[in-house]
Amino acid sequence: SDGAYVREHFFNTPELKALVADMTDDEIWALNRGGHDPQKVY
């Protein structure tokens, strides 16, 4: 799945893998990507 791709390519160090160890691939795929906030705070 797409979440598996994100897990493999973007959480590819032991420290990062530990952060998402208890998340499913679907949960990882649904994460917001940094810098692309759907709502700006002024």
C-alpha positions as CSV (number, residue, x, y, z in Angstrom):
1,S,0.0,0.0,0.0
2,D,1.0,3.6,-0.2
3,G,1.5,3.7,3.6
4,A,4.0,0.9,3.3
5,Y,6.0,3.0,0.7
6,V,6.0,6.0,3.0
7,R,7.1,3.8,6.0
8,E,9.9,2.3,4.0
9,H,11.2,5.5,2.3
10,F,10.6,8.2,4.9
11,F,10.8,6.4,8.2
12,N,14.0,4.6,7.3
13,T,16.1,5.1,10.5
14,P,15.7,3.2,13.7
15,E,14.6,6.4,15.5
16,L,11.9,7.2,12.9
17,K,10.7,3.6,12.7
18,A,10.2,3.7,16.5
19,L,7.9,6.7,16.1
20,V,5.5,4.9,13.7
21,A,6.0,1.3,15.1
22,D,2.4,1.2,16.4
23,M,0.8,2.8,13.4
24,T,-0.9,1.0,10.5
25,D,0.0,1.8,6.9
26,D,-3.3,3.5,6.5
27,E,-2.6,5.7,9.5
28,I,0.8,6.6,8.1
29,W,-0.7,7.4,4.7
30,A,-3.3,9.8,6.4
31,L,-0.6,11.8,8.2
32,N,-0.3,15.5,7.2
33,R,2.8,16.3,5.3
34,G,5.0,19.0,6.9
35,G,4.7,22.5,5.6
36,H,1.3,22.0,4.0
37,D,-1.1,23.1,6.7
38,P,-4.8,22.9,5.6
39,Q,-5.6,25.9,7.8
40,K,-3.2,28.8,8.4
41,V,-3.0,30.4,11.8
42,Y,-2.4,34.2,11.8
